[in-house]
């Protein structure tokens, strides 16, 4: 019996927890966004990501926050910025992004399963 993209496809995704260590404004973005640097631990190191989350998060709210990110995607050029991972979130009732994060501190680099 084959898995037509279900469980095997999920297992092929590499979603890890990391801590935001730096946040910069991204004025060149089409929609209001931050450029964040996320520490995914010793194995993966730091990765950068563009996140459209200014509706809910200020710079000061983000540094030190743990988030979930898809790390096995090809880098993507977003204007003058190279995004190296996809920071994960879900829309609120108004379509604004709310970050996905663990409910307690865990080691950076932990894989979602």
Residue, then its C-alpha position, 0 to 999 in steps of 0.5 A: x500500500x502506498x502513501x499518496x502524499x499523506x504521511x510520507x509527505x509530512x515526514x519529508x517536511x523539516x519543521x524546527x523550533x528556533x529562537x529569534x535573535x535579531x529583528x530588522x525593519x524591511x521597508x522594501x517589502x510590499x506589505x509591512x514586514x520584519x527581517x528576522x534572524x532565527x537560531x535553529x541550534x548547532x546543527x542548522x545554525x542561524x537562518x533569516x526569514x521575512x515575516x509579515x507580522x507587524x500587525x501583532x508583533x513589535x521588534x521588542x516583542x520578537x527577540x528571544x521568542x521561540x518560533x517554528x520554521x520550515x527549514x528544508x526549503x530553497x532560499x527565496x529572494x524577496x526584493x533585496x532580501x534572501x529568505x532562508x526558511x519559512x517562519x510558520x503562522x496562522x491567520x487570525x479572524x482578520x487574516x493577520x498572521x499569528x506565530x506558531x510557537x511552543x508553549x514552553x521553552x525547548x532546545x533550539x533545533x528540535x524537530x516537529x513530529 
